[in-house]
Amino acid sequence: MALITQTPGNYYSNINDNYGEYQFTSLSDVIDQFMIAYVGDNKVIPRVNAYEVQFHAKRALQELSFDTFKSCKSQEITLQPNLQMVLPQDYVNYVKVSWVAADGIKRRIHPTTRTSNPKPKFINENGGYEVLATATSVTNTSNDIVLDGEYPNILPDMTLQGAMDNTGLNGFTVVSNTVSNGITTLTMSGPATASFTGNQLLNFTYANGELAIDNEPFYLTSLGNITISEKMITSFVTGGLDANISQVKVGMKIYHPNFPVGTLVTAIDTNPVSGAAVVISLSEDAIAGYTTAYDTVGIFCDENPDSDTWTKYRGVDRASENNRTVESFDVEDISRYGLDPQYANVNGNFYIDCDSGKIHFSSDLVGKTIVLDYISDTLGSNKEMKVHKFAEEAMYKWVAHAILSSTMNVPEGLVARYKKERFAAVRTAKLRLSSIKLEEITQILRGKSKQIKH
């Protein structure tokens, strides 16, 4: 039965957009053909479940994708001033990171291991991770605690602990944080059992043990009239320009008595004439039950703040630095007699922040076209689950060995035999997929006969 299922006219007219597909075999075909050739009476594998073959075939596809198959995946962006690139959805590891010059040639960007983007953690003046505040009064049967100043870094979901035992508020969580005339009032999840007047130090931390992030929350006063659209899941907060409006950024969380915890800023529009508009995310239920409020106060907090390390790294003008020396990163590593070769480049540097899933670049690469060549496990979508015909035999041997080695009462000699056959088939696939052409090798070796003077 023929393998080509479409006419040349359909193929070259790009009807199905599948140029070059003949060099591949789908994973489902590999599984079906394995079941025919290897499973059954008087076969190597008498009986096996189809889903077990599918599992081992996918594992084989993953492993062969990492070091045998050719990497064809790449992504191109223009680097913005934030100097960050989000890792692709199916990213496993990078092959090469480069920037494209005016001639279209890619210049290799080298990784750096001398900086990172650590998570900034809040630390108080005593060296602890609790947020400290001084309470001035607590009223019996009331949920409110009046503090001695502004404390925007005491956020909802934080827990009071280690102080004010006589009021019975220990263990209660913060529900809301409001400020009036420079004084913060906390509403707790439960009422106090006794009154308190005077100054007492309070400790606040998260109940699940999570450390408070050093994100410097701030108040935005006089939010003004809050308008909700009936058909939209966003609301527009408008009011006069506040002194802190310039600090509001997309992605920040807003803590407000009328908004549920987790409400995010989705857009910002500042207008000196009509005031400022902050678009926030709200659920339909929250919108339906919302009442308009005036002159209220909200806390804006960045849940993913940049670390001081990353801020300092991206703040250095490395473009001008490169004009002075070919060493583009560690100036202090330039010795009296030369450079450390691992830093001797003018193509910039990058590092991957695995926690945030982003690539961070040095400032001399801003505005350049960045190309990321990377590998995946080829299991991201049904379309890419295919095997090159040069590696089809390696797939069969891999699956056969995996099934035999995980089955009871199989002779060790048979397992060892298929282990050797798998190794040989994978090695053959690597050689075939390397696409070594005699004429290309000959052209390269012609340069080896040149005399190099020292």
Secondary structure, 3 states (H helix, E strand, C coil): CCCCCCCHHHHHCCCCCCCCHHHEEEHHHHHHHHHHHHECCCCCECCCCHHHHHHHHHHHHHHHHHHCCCCCEEEEEECCCCCEEECCCCCCEEEEEEEECCCCCEEECEECCCCCCCCCECCCCCCCCCEEEEEEEECCCCCEEEECCCCCCCCCCEEEECCCHHHCCCCCEEEEEEEECCEEEEEECCCCCCCEEEEEEEEEEECCCCCCECCCCEEECCCCCEEECCCCCEEEEEECCCCCHHHCCCCCEEECCCCCCCCEEEEEEEECCCEEEEEEECCHHHHHCCCCCCCCCEEEECCCCCCHHHHHHHHCCHHHHHHHCCCCCCHHHCECCECCHHHCCCCCEEEEECCCCEEEECHHHCCCEEEEEEECCCCCCCCCCEEEHHHHHHHHHHHHHHHHHCCCCCCHHHHHHHHHHHHHHHHHHHHHHCCCCHHHHHHHHHHHHCCCCC
